[in-house]
Amino acid sequence: MTVAPPPVGEEVLELVLPGGTVPLGFVLRSEEVLLVARERSSRWPVEILRNGTASLRIGGRVLVGATELIVDPGEKRSVLDRFLEKYGPARFARWYENPARVLKVVLGSSSGMGTHGDRYHDWLAAEFDNVADDYDRHILGNRINRLLRDRSLAELRRTFAQSRVLLEIGCGSGMETLPLLGDGHEIFCVDISERMLEGVREKARRDGILERLRTERLSAASLSRLLSEVGPAAFDGAYSTYGALNCEAELAPLPPTLYDLIRPEGRFVAGVYNRWCAFELMGYSLTGQFARAFGRSDRPVRVGSSRFCVDVYAHSVGDFERLFAPWFARERLAAVPVLLPPSDLVGYAEKFGRDFDRLDRWDRALARRWPFDRLGDHFLMTLRRSPRVS
């Protein structure tokens, strides 16, 4: 189906969602409608990408098609050039330059192929492919994000000092992978994003440590596939921090799989988005924003309520520990951070200026003490593999 666009001044597109309609700028390209989302916190692109389809009202007609996130840099540039040509430099600079997402709706096509889980993981992979080139800047440009990585790396080095072969679930851009490879570990990295893995391989090649790295595109939900590939007890330990675990709606299959993959007495270190964050609970409650104060109780925590580019799932310390019993037992626990704000509120942290380092020390001192260890933005939990499971 090809839709000829009316004159620019009369063009109107409305995205039809369950809660209403969203007016959007658009460009037609053969059988496709091209859309641009300026803000990463925009809710509408997540809705149509998660569902796999979009309903569009154009010129009184409702058209339906399959949705796709465009991640290829060349294609994204081509689409943006079309928006520039259509809307002119002033409107383009205001609404479309340097967007968070570029999407297409393939009219008349269906997203019904495959299971809902397949579609969800395909979308998730595209989202992380989309941010791969900018991921290091996102981490290194935010003081709280750097703090999270510094603390998790310190815990990993403490936990795996005597462990040689490690499994990393959700390596991202390699913030922890590269230092651990440099320490002499051999690491098997899995990630849902091939572009993330490409970046890690290139960095390892640059640093001369590629021979100790092995990668595979795999989601946390599909980890059981590794058993047939590497066999049981293939790893001295495993870890997953601040990402992959929080993107999965169902983690129940993970503990027994890790139990089989990790050698006896091996450890698993998890960095988890916490359901109960003291800074948010107090800060938002004091300003009357009670929905935000308790927003992490939602399943999933929606974009706009969380700072992530996708919906995520938060876990309490107790629920996470029970999830891993009886295969693993908790060895250590720390909040990350508890006094300092979450990374999306880093502006508050920057106001402390030179006092930030002092607050960081106080934060570290409280982070492992009850009840503060359960009230951080994230928590770091180190679990030991049980000797046997009856």
N, C-alpha and C positions, 0 to 999 in steps of 0.2 A: 504494500500500500504506500503510495507516494502522495504526500500532502504538500500542495503548493502554498507557500506562505503569502498572506495578504500584505498590503503595504505596511511598512514599519510602524507607522503611527497607529495602526489599528490592530496590531498583533497582541493577542492576549492568550496566555497559557495559564491554566490553573491545575496544579497537582491535587488530585482528589485523595484525601486521607480519611480514615474513620472519624477523626475529630473535626473535620472541616477541609477547607481548600487553602492552598498556598500559591499565590501568584508568583510566577518566575519568568525571567528572561530565558530565551531559548533560541536555538538555531536548528534548522532542518537540514539533514544530510541524507539524501536518498530515502531509505526506509528507516532512518534513525532520527530521534529527537535528542539534541545535545543540550546538557544542562551544566551549570557551574554553581558550586557551593562555596561561598567566600569564607565562612567561618567553620572551623573544625567542630565547634559545639553545636552547629545546626542540627536540628532533629530530623528534618525531612529526608535528607539523603540516607541516613541510617535506617529509617523506616522502609524505604523502597529497596535498599540493597539487602537488608536482612530478609525481606519477604521475597525478593527476586523478581517482582513485577511492579509496574506503576500504571495508574490510571490517569490520563491526561485529558483535560477538557480544552479543546482548541476550536474556536469558531463555532461553538455550540455542539460540537461532536465530542464524544468520549472515546479516546483511543487507548488501547491497552498494549503493553509490550514488556519484554524482559529487560531487566536493568543490569548494567555492568559498570563497574568502576574502571575508568581508563587510567592505566599506570605507566604506559610507555611514554617516555618524555617527548619523543617526536610527535606522537599522535596528540598528546596534550597541547603541545605548542600549536599544532595545526588547528585544533578546536578553538583555542584562544584567539588565534588570528581571525577566525570566522566571526567570533564575538566582537573583536575590535572593528572589523569591517562593517558589521551590522549596526553596532551601537555608537560608534565614534569614540575618539580618544578620551573625551571628558567622562562620559558615562562608563566606559571600560575601566578607566583608572579608578573610578569610585567603587565599582561593584565587582569587577571580574579579574583585575590584575592580581597575580600571585594567590590564586585560590587554594583552598584546602582540598577540594575534590573536583574532578571533572568526570561527568557521567554521561552515559548514553542509554537511551531506551530504544530497543529494537522493536519497532511496531509489528504487531501480528505474530511475534515470537513468544514462546512459552518458556518459563523457567521450571516447568514440571519435571524435567529429567532429573533422575537421582532422588535420593532421600532428602528430607529437610536438613539432616545433619551434614550431608554432602554440600548442599547449597550454603549452609552457614559457614562451613570451613573454607569453602571457595571464596566467599565474601571476606572472611577474616584474613585469608592469605593476601587478597588484593589490597585490603586496607594497610597491611604492614609493608607490602611491596611499595605502596604509594608514599609511605613516610620514610622508607629506608635511606634515601639520600640525605635526609635532614635529621636523622635520628641522633647522631652524635651531637649536633648543635643543640638539640632539644635537651639532652642530658647535661652536657658540659656547660651550657648557657644558663643553667638553673642551679642555684646554690644548694637547694634542698635535694634535688635529684643527684647531685654529686655526693652529698652526704650519704644518701641511701646506698650508692654504689661503693663508697669508701667503707661503710660498715659491713656490707655483705661480703666484700672482698676480704676484709680482715677475718670475718668468721669462716670463710671458705679456706683461707690459708691456715687458720688454727685447726680446723676440723680435718683437713686432708693433707697435713704436713707429711704423713707417712704413707699416703695413698698415691699410687702411680697412675692408674687408669680410671678416668672419670667420665660420667655421662652428664651432659648439660641439656636440659629440656627448655627450649626457648632461648637461644643464645642472643637474639637481637643483633646488634651491631658489634658484639664481642667485647663489651666493657669489662667483663670478668674473664672471658675466654682468653684474651691475649695476655694479660698478666700471668694467669695460671700456666699457659703454655710456656711463657718465658721462665717460669719457675721450674720447668722440667716435666710437668704432667703431660700425659697423653689424654686427649679429650675427644670424645665422640659427641658432636653437637647436632641436635635436631632443632628445627624451627619450621614453622608453617610457611615462612616467607623465603622463597628462593633468592630474592634480591638481598635480603639480610645475609643469607649464607654466602652469597657471592662476595659481599663486602668483607665478611670475616675471613674468607679464604684469601682475598687479595691482601688484607693487612698481615695475615700470617706469612704469606709469600714475601711481602716487603720486609718483614722482620726476620726472615730466615728460619722460621719455626713451623713451616707448613707440614713437614714430615710427621709431626706429632699430632696433627689435626685430621679428623675425619668428620664429614658432614653428611646429613641426609635430610631432605624435606619431609617433615613429619609433624603432625600436631600432637599435643599431649594426649588427646583422646585416642590416638592410634598407636600409642607406644608399644602395645602388645605385639605389634608386627616385628619389633626388634628381636623378640625371643627366637623366632625361627631363623633369624639372620646371624645373630652373634652367639646364641646359646645362653643357658642359664649361668649365673654367677660370673658374668663377663666383666663386671666393673667393681672396682674397690669402693666406689661411692658415687653419688649422684646429687645434682642440685638444680634448682629452678627458682629464679628470683624475680619478683616484681612484674611478671607478665603472663607467661603461658598458662599458669594454673588458674589465674583469675579470668581467663577467657572461656573457660569450659563450664557448661551448666551442670555437668555430671562428672564428678571425680572419683566415684566409688571404684571403678576398675583400676585406678592408678596404683593404690597401695599393694595389692597382690602382684601386679606386674613388676613393680620396683623390687618387691621382695624376691622375685625370681631372678631379676637382672643383677642384683647386688650380692656380693659375697657375704658370708656370715660375719657378723659384727661390723659390717660396713655402715656408713651413715648416709642420710639424705638431708640436705639443707634446703628449706623452703622459705622464700620471701613472699609474703601473702598480703594482699589488700585487706585490711582489717575492717570488720563490721562495726566496731566500736572505737571511734577516734575521739579522744578527749578534747582536742583542740576544736573540732567541728561541733561536738555536742555542746560545749560551753559557749563558744563564740556565736553560733547561729541561734542558740536558745536565748542568749542575752539580747539579741537583736530581733527576737520574735519570729525568726525564720525556722519554725519547727519542722517543716517538711524537709528542709535541707539538713537540719540537725540529725534527723533520723533517716535520711535518704539512703544510707548504706544498707538499711534493712530490706530494701526492695530487691527482688530477684527477677531480672538483673537490675543493677544500678545503671540507669539510663544516661546516655550522653546528655550533657547539660547539668545533670546532678553529679556526675563524676567528671574528672578532668581528662578522661581518655577519649580516643577517637572512636571507640566502639563501646557497646554495652559490656559491663563487666560484672563479675560475681564476687561479693565480699564474703569473708568467712570469719567467724569468731575463733578465738584460740581454742576454746573447748570443743567446738564442732570439728575443727580441723584435727585436733588430737584424737578425738573419738573415731574420725574417719580412718585414721591410720592404724588404730588398734584392731587386732592383736599383732599385726605384722611388724609394727615399729613402735618403739617407746620413746617418749620425749626425753632428751638429754639436756638441752639448753633452750632458753626463750628470751627474746629481747624485743622491745618496742623500737620502731624506727620511723620517725622520731616521736617523742611524746610531749615534750615541752615546746618544741619548735613547730611551726605550722606545716601543713602539707604543701607540696610543691606548687599547686595552683595558687596558693596564698603567699608565695615567696616574697612578695612586696613587704609584708609585715616583718619578715626575717631581715630583709635588707635595711629596715629602719634601725635595727640594733647596731649596725655598723661594726665598730671594733669590738663591741660586746658579744658579737655572734660566736666567737671562739669560746668565750666563757660559758655561754648558754649551751653550746655544743658539749662541753665537758660535763656540765650539770645534767644535760639530757642523757649522756652516756651513763652517768652514775645512777640515774633513776631507771634506766631502760630495762634492767634485769631484776628490778625489785617489784614484788607484788604490792598493789594491783596495777602499777604503772606499766608493767610488762605486757598487759593485756589491752592497753588503751592507746596504742600508737596509731599513726597513719597506716603503717604496715607493721607486721611482726616478722621476725626471723626465728624460725624454729628448726633446731637440729635434732633429728631423730636417729636412733640406733636400731638397726635391723635386729629383730628378735631372733634368738638361737633356733627356735623351731615353733611352728604353728600347728596346734593339734586340730 
